[in-house]
């Protein structure tokens, strides 16, 4: 139970970090290269994509943990 709670708590931090790094990294590059607002939007989209990937990973792991374990072989 605690492992699941920690995984979901870490997911929230991972989403916030991915979107924040993408957005602010894009803003920084926009200022450096003078192509505002394109890299901000690209960074934001990359952060959202990374967040979606993290959510899919957590959902798959959770669904895998809900599957019943197969019974042990009688031969062993």
C-alpha positions as protocol buffer text, in pm:
chain_id: "A"
residue {
  index: 1
  type: UNK
  ca { x: 0 y: 0 z: 0 }
}
residue {
  index: 2
  type: UNK
  ca { x: 278 y: 245 z: 90 }
}
residue {
  index: 3
  type: UNK
  ca { x: 464 y: 171 z: -230 }
}
residue {
  index: 4
  type: UNK
  ca { x: 157 y: 262 z: -434 }
}
residue {
  index: 5
  type: UNK
  ca { x: 107 y: 583 z: -237 }
}
residue {
  index: 6
  type: UNK
  ca { x: 471 y: 682 z: -286 }
}
residue {
  index: 7
  type: UNK
  ca { x: 449 y: 609 z: -657 }
}
residue {
  index: 8
  type: UNK
  ca { x: 143 y: 830 z: -698 }
}
residue {
  index: 9
  type: UNK
  ca { x: 297 y: 1108 z: -490 }
}
residue {
  index: 10
  type: UNK
  ca { x: 611 y: 1097 z: -698 }
}
residue {
  index: 11
  type: UNK
  ca { x: 397 y: 1116 z: -1011 }
}
residue {
  index: 12
  type: UNK
  ca { x: 263 y: 1456 z: -909 }
}
residue {
  index: 13
  type: UNK
  ca { x: 613 y: 1590 z: -857 }
}
residue {
  index: 14
  type: UNK
  ca { x: 728 y: 1438 z: -1185 }
}
residue {
  index: 15
  type: UNK
  ca { x: 445 y: 1604 z: -1376 }
}
residue {
  index: 16
  type: UNK
  ca { x: 511 y: 1944 z: -1219 }
}
residue {
  index: 17
  type: UNK
  ca { x: 885 y: 1917 z: -1283 }
}
residue {
  index: 18
  type: UNK
  ca { x: 848 y: 1804 z: -1644 }
}
residue {
  index: 19
  type: UNK
  ca { x: 607 y: 2080 z: -1739 }
}
residue {
  index: 20
  type: UNK
  ca { x: 801 y: 2345 z: -1546 }
}
residue {
  index: 21
  type: UNK
  ca { x: 1138 y: 2248 z: -1690 }
}
residue {
  index: 22
  type: UNK
  ca { x: 996 y: 2235 z: -2041 }
}
residue {
  index: 23
  type: UNK
  ca { x: 823 y: 2569 z: -2014 }
}
residue {
  index: 24
  type: UNK
  ca { x: 1098 y: 2765 z: -1840 }
}
residue {
  index: 25
  type: UNK
  ca { x: 1368 y: 2597 z: -2045 }
}
residue {
  index: 26
  type: UNK
  ca { x: 1182 y: 2705 z: -2358 }
}
residue {
  index: 27
  type: UNK
  ca { x: 1154 y: 3060 z: -2227 }
}
residue {
  index: 28
  type: UNK
  ca { x: 1526 y: 3070 z: -2154 }
}
residue {
  index: 29
  type: UNK
  ca { x: 1610 y: 2947 z: -2504 }
}
residue {
  index: 30
  type: UNK
  ca { x: 1364 y: 3197 z: -2654 }
}
residue {
  index: 31
  type: UNK
  ca { x: 1545 y: 3481 z: -2481 }
}
residue {
  index: 32
  type: UNK
  ca { x: 1885 y: 3350 z: -2590 }
}
residue {
  index: 33
  type: UNK
  ca { x: 1789 y: 3289 z: -2953 }
}
residue {
  index: 34
  type: UNK
  ca { x: 1522 y: 3557 z: -2998 }
}
residue {
  index: 35
  type: UNK
  ca { x: 1256 y: 3329 z: -3144 }
}
residue {
  index: 36
  type: UNK
  ca { x: 984 y: 3396 z: -2885 }
}
residue {
  index: 37
  type: UNK
  ca { x: 733 y: 3224 z: -2823 }
}
residue {
  index: 38
  type: UNK
  ca { x: 810 y: 2915 z: -3030 }
}
residue {
  index: 39
  type: UNK
  ca { x: 1053 y: 2734 z: -2801 }
}
residue {
  index: 40
  type: UNK
  ca { x: 836 y: 2810 z: -2499 }
}
residue {
  index: 41
  type: UNK
  ca { x: 546 y: 2628 z: -2663 }
}
residue {
  index: 42
  type: UNK
  ca { x: 768 y: 2344 z: -2781 }
}
residue {
  index: 43
  type: UNK
  ca { x: 916 y: 2305 z: -2432 }
}
residue {
  index: 44
  type: UNK
  ca { x: 571 y: 2311 z: -2276 }
}
residue {
  index: 45
  type: UNK
  ca { x: 447 y: 2046 z: -2520 }
}
residue {
  index: 46
  type: UNK
  ca { x: 752 y: 1830 z: -2446 }
}
residue {
  index: 47
  type: UNK
  ca { x: 681 y: 1862 z: -2073 }
}
residue {
  index: 48
  type: UNK
  ca { x: 319 y: 1760 z: -2122 }
}
residue {
  index: 49
  type: UNK
  ca { x: 432 y: 1464 z: -2333 }
}
residue {
  index: 50
  type: UNK
  ca { x: 678 y: 1355 z: -2066 }
}
residue {
  index: 51
  type: UNK
  ca { x: 400 y: 1386 z: -1807 }
}
residue {
  index: 52
  type: UNK
  ca { x: 166 y: 1170 z: -2015 }
}
residue {
  index: 53
  type: UNK
  ca { x: 438 y: 909 z: -2050 }
}
residue {
  index: 54
  type: UNK
  ca { x: 491 y: 907 z: -1673 }
}
residue {
  index: 55
  type: UNK
  ca { x: 117 y: 869 z: -1612 }
}
residue {
  index: 56
  type: UNK
  ca { x: 96 y: 578 z: -1854 }
}
residue {
  index: 57
  type: UNK
  ca { x: 393 y: 411 z: -1681 }
}
residue {
  index: 58
  type: UNK
  ca { x: 230 y: 443 z: -1337 }
}
residue {
  index: 59
  type: UNK
  ca { x: -107 y: 315 z: -1462 }
}
residue {
  index: 60
  type: UNK
  ca { x: 57 y: 12 z: -1626 }
}
residue {
  index: 61
  type: UNK
  ca { x: 252 y: -70 z: -1309 }
}
residue {
  index: 62
  type: UNK
  ca { x: -64 y: -33 z: -1100 }
}
residue {
  index: 63
  type: UNK
  ca { x: -265 y: -257 z: -1332 }
}
residue {
  index: 64
  type: UNK
  ca { x: 15 y: -512 z: -1326 }
}
residue {
  index: 65
  type: UNK
  ca { x: 9 y: -512 z: -946 }
}
residue {
  index: 66
  type: UNK
  ca { x: -366 y: -588 z: -949 }
}
residue {
  index: 67
  type: UNK
  ca { x: -327 y: -903 z: -1159 }
}
residue {
  index: 68
  type: UNK
  ca { x: -350 y: -1220 z: -950 }
}
residue {
  index: 69
  type: UNK
  ca { x: -35 y: -1426 z: -927 }
}
residue {
  index: 70
  type: UNK
  ca { x: -54 y: -1764 z: -1098 }
}
residue {
  index: 71
  type: UNK
  ca { x: -74 y: -2060 z: -860 }
}
residue {
  index: 72
  type: UNK
  ca { x: 253 y: -2248 z: -807 }
}
residue {
  index: 73
  type: UNK
  ca { x: 313 y: -2566 z: -1008 }
}
residue {
  index: 74
  type: UNK
  ca { x: 219 y: -2888 z: -830 }
}
residue {
  index: 75
  type: UNK
  ca { x: 528 y: -3061 z: -970 }
}
residue {
  index: 76
  type: UNK
  ca { x: 766 y: -2855 z: -757 }
}
